[in-house]
Amino acid sequence: MGVYIAKRLLMSIPVLLGVIILVFLMVRMVPGDPAVVMAGEQATAEQVDAIRAELHLDKPLPVQFGLFMHDLAKGDLGRSPRTHAPVSEEIGARLGNSVVLMFTSLLLATVIGVATGVISAVKPYSLFDSLAMLVSLIGVSMPVFWLGLMFILLFSVQLGLLPAAGTGTWLHLVLPTVCLATVPLAMISRMTRSCVLEVMGQDYIRTARAKGLPERVVIAVHALKNAFIPIITVVGLQMGNLLGGAVLTENVFAWPGLGRLMVDSILARDYPVVQGTVLFIAVCFVFINILIDVLYVYLDARVRFD
Amino acid sequence: MKKWIALLVVAVMFAALASGCGGGSSQKPAAVKDSIVVAQGTDIEDLDPHGIASTPSAIVTEHIFDTLVTLDKDFKIVPRLAESWQSSPDGKEWTFKLRKGVKFTDGTVFNAQVVKFNIERLLDPKVKVLLRGYIDQVAKVEVVDEYTVKMILKYPHAPFLARLSSASNAMLSPAAVAKYGADIGRNPVGTGPYKVKEWVRGDKLVLERNEEYWGAKPAIKTVVFKPVPDNNTRLAMLEAGDADIIVRVPPVEYDRLSKNANVKVVRSNSTREIYMVMNVNNQYLKDPRVRQALNYAVNKEEIVNGILKGAGKAVDSPLLQEMFPYKKVGAYEFNPTKAKQLLAEAGYPNGFKLTIHHPVGRYLEDKRLVEAIQGYLKNVGIDAELKTMEWAAYLTFVRKPADQAETQLFLMGWGPWILDGDQMLYPLFVSGEFPPGGNNYGFYKNDEVDALLKKGTSTTVEKDRADAYGKAQELIMKDAPWIFLHSEMQIVAMKKNLDGVVVLPIEQLRLAGAKWAQ
């Protein structure tokens, strides 16, 4: 297994290199001069040039890339010309918030999603099934910023039960968690339903039942374990997504996460922060994927490392 | 069993909804508060006052640091760290008597040496000072004695005193600069009424009262600034009691919020002027008659009342009323007939085609604004096409030099940090300020205006300045390099029982005098 993980890690190097080159070129292809934008309208021409020099934008593209890679090799992501803070510090200040929100919302989405999915699969086309699938359809299609605002208006402004936005106590976490969980919850519950339904038709389920096992054991031990592979895949992908892609939720609830940092930096053409954040999230993606592949083996005896 | 759970969930949801409709019940217990939570639209970038250029950052640094002079609640220049000042008759030498007994929060004593250090740091090309234009008139700083400092300018500059009130010209502790180096922006040390207690980037900045503050002690012990990007969320935070002051309230919410008994809404003039720049090199717009026609074609009052819901004021001069020395020269009235007549005189009885470029989300209702202007122009036969651009791309686009400029008619705004007319008229209308370096984006050039604006800057006799600027304002209005539109109003909302908050026209808040009413 150690060999397998080492191999996967080695394979991730070209992926990350590709990400680095892509993001490096992409931020530079977007129209808008970072020096002009970050200096602001009232800045002097000399200041605009100074920021251009700070970002090495006065040098040819290959030289810029070389300098970026040189710093990166030393583990230095650079400093933001906008806030003057090291990029690692900018990411660090948001990482905890993003991770906490990702875990709570994925936990909520997985627990409820798997539960409703299994119940729906066990009693397909029942009232519960139809209702659950309808609700999850609404969940997938509801715009998050609208849902979030409705949550705030109801639970904070009207009822005064929960804080409207920001961080602080665990209560601050409730609304963004529920809001962010809706889409993955709907996906997980639909995925669980179809996977369990499919597995329930397999021969080994018939065998298990024929052995006289109670239905509860058939579902929990035999069906669910095998149905879990696609579910885990979805959960894993959502992990990466929610880490950097929860921008809308973060905006509505003023939640200081990585998504907002990235979007703010893109809008300000803050190249070092954009590059650093994208690279960081890409690394997370790669690790989560490796972790999930390892998990497959424990869940499904048919999957082997080689 | 499962059905029961589902039913229970539905029942709970209905109960929640029902009680929600029963009326808000978010009243907090009436304990004596000594803190304020301010929700701003964007985050603070940096707290090195010399490096900042954004208003949210300036609002914060103005509570940590002191400038030599400042604006009071009536927008007059008043002493702060400088107690008195005098300029030489030629306006080139400024002598400041400094306040005694002022200490930075790290114990450093404030004196003439400190002023010299700060001004020299502001002028140092190695230090990133975005608003260096607010100080680079200084040639030399001399320490006369412990509490007297003399600044010698490169040329006579009348608005110099006003410039010293800019948040970017605040006094930093020299010891802290030496200690923290590049990280001074995260470890600010000033002499102001508050100091930083905690800063969680992107989340909150907590200021606590500076107990050693030389001036009147603030009544409020803790001020928390939170970046809340969503306009509606800021409103909800105020209504739910999670924020005490919110800025940038959307104009459409003004009426509704004014009816809320727990909320005080302040709508006041700001110095942000909004206008459509015309590229005078354009084949049609180079003719002043065409530019005047465009001014006659647009109904400014209707824009202010209809689109901005009253959160603006149609301008009647290139300079705003709040700025010295404003002169009312009279706006172009809404007169489409006259517009058509002028277009016919210029040789375009059937109009022509134009492209309007504009940003979105930058100025109040910017998109609806240009859509209205497109309609007004259509009325007089000008077929304008709208091109929306994201701000960063837009700013780069309009800041191209004349030979590369593809601009025709485009929306801009200007909101200087000082209330001297120089910072409005000079950068926007003098021919030496063409892009890429300057802000005269339409390439407007009138030698007489150039001379008048230069005179207004260099003479220190107030009456002469007023005369020069007055004449310049008349000429600019007549030349019509812009479609003159309006100045924005800023809407700030706060808890009803919060008193003493000062809202300055430069879109800044002063909270040192704030207190909770009993």
Contacts between the chains, C-beta under 8 A, distances in Angstrom:
chain1	res1	chain2	res2	distance
A	30	B	392	8.0
A	30	B	393	7.4
A	31	B	392	7.8
A	31	B	393	4.0
A	31	B	396	6.5
A	31	B	397	7.5
A	32	B	390	7.2
A	32	B	392	3.3
A	32	B	393	4.2
A	32	B	394	7.9
A	32	B	395	7.3
A	32	B	396	5.0
A	33	B	392	7.8
A	33	B	395	7.9
A	33	B	396	4.3
A	33	B	399	7.8
A	34	B	392	7.6
A	36	B	392	7.9
A	36	B	395	5.5
A	36	B	396	5.2
A	36	B	399	5.6
A	37	B	391	7.3
A	37	B	392	4.3
A	37	B	395	5.7
A	37	B	396	7.2
A	39	B	53	7.1
A	39	B	130	5.5
A	40	B	53	4.0
A	40	B	54	7.0
A	40	B	130	5.9
A	41	B	395	7.2
A	41	B	414	7.4
A	41	B	439	6.3
A	42	B	53	6.5
A	42	B	130	7.6
A	42	B	131	5.8
A	42	B	133	6.6
A	42	B	134	7.9
A	42	B	416	7.1
A	42	B	417	7.7
A	42	B	427	7.6
A	42	B	439	7.7
A	43	B	53	6.3
A	43	B	130	4.5
A	43	B	131	6.8
A	43	B	132	7.8
A	43	B	133	7.6
A	44	B	132	5.1
A	44	B	133	4.9
A	44	B	136	7.3
A	44	B	437	7.5
A	45	B	436	6.9
A	45	B	437	3.3
A	45	B	438	7.6
A	46	B	125	7.2
A	46	B	132	7.1
A	47	B	128	7.1
A	47	B	129	7.0
A	47	B	130	5.3
A	47	B	132	6.2
A	48	B	436	7.8
A	48	B	437	7.8
A	50	B	125	7.8
A	50	B	128	6.3
A	51	B	128	7.6
A	54	B	128	7.9
A	79	B	182	7.8
A	82	B	45	5.5
A	82	B	46	7.7
A	83	B	45	4.8
A	83	B	46	5.2
A	83	B	185	7.4
A	83	B	201	7.6
A	84	B	46	5.2
A	84	B	48	7.1
A	84	B	51	6.8
A	84	B	128	7.6
A	84	B	182	6.8
A	84	B	183	7.9
A	84	B	185	4.9
A	84	B	186	7.9
A	85	B	46	7.8
A	85	B	185	7.6
A	85	B	186	6.4
A	85	B	201	7.0
A	89	B	201	7.5
A	90	B	201	6.5
A	93	B	200	6.4
A	93	B	201	3.9
A	93	B	202	6.0
A	93	B	203	7.5
A	94	B	201	7.5
A	94	B	202	5.8
A	97	B	203	7.3
A	119	B	2	5.8
A	127	B	3	7.1
A	128	B	2	5.6
A	128	B	3	6.5
A	128	B	6	6.3
A	131	B	6	6.8
A	145	B	230	7.6
A	149	B	230	7.8
A	149	B	232	5.5
A	149	B	233	7.3
A	149	B	236	7.5
A	152	B	232	8.0
A	152	B	233	6.5
A	152	B	236	4.6
A	152	B	240	7.5
A	153	B	236	6.3
A	154	B	16	7.1
A	154	B	17	7.4
A	154	B	20	5.4
A	156	B	26	7.4
A	156	B	236	6.0
A	156	B	237	7.9
A	156	B	240	4.0
A	156	B	242	7.1
A	157	B	24	6.5
A	157	B	26	6.7
A	157	B	236	5.2
A	157	B	239	4.8
A	157	B	240	4.8
A	158	B	20	3.9
A	158	B	21	7.6
A	158	B	24	5.7
A	158	B	26	7.9
A	159	B	16	6.8
A	159	B	19	6.6
A	159	B	20	5.4
A	159	B	25	7.1
A	159	B	26	7.7
A	160	B	24	7.1
A	160	B	25	5.5
A	160	B	26	3.2
A	160	B	27	7.6
A	160	B	240	6.5
A	160	B	241	7.4
A	163	B	240	7.3
A	163	B	242	5.3
A	164	B	233	6.6
A	164	B	236	4.7
A	164	B	237	4.6
A	164	B	240	4.5
A	164	B	242	4.7
A	165	B	228	5.9
A	165	B	233	5.0
A	165	B	236	7.4
A	165	B	237	5.7
A	165	B	242	6.6
A	166	B	203	7.3
A	166	B	204	7.1
A	166	B	226	5.6
A	166	B	228	7.4
A	166	B	237	7.7
A	166	B	242	6.7
A	167	B	203	5.5
A	167	B	204	7.7
A	251	B	229	5.2
A	251	B	230	5.4
A	251	B	233	7.9
A	252	B	230	5.4
A	252	B	233	5.8
A	253	B	233	7.0
A	254	B	39	7.7
A	254	B	226	6.5
A	254	B	227	6.7
A	254	B	228	4.1
A	254	B	229	6.8
A	254	B	230	7.1
A	254	B	233	5.9
A	254	B	237	8.0
A	256	B	200	7.2
A	256	B	201	7.3
A	256	B	202	3.5
A	256	B	203	4.1
A	256	B	227	7.7
A	260	B	202	6.7
A	260	B	229	7.3
A	261	B	202	6.4
A	264	B	42	7.9
A	264	B	43	7.2
A	267	B	390	7.5
A	267	B	391	7.0
A	267	B	392	6.4
A	268	B	392	7.0
A	269	B	392	5.1
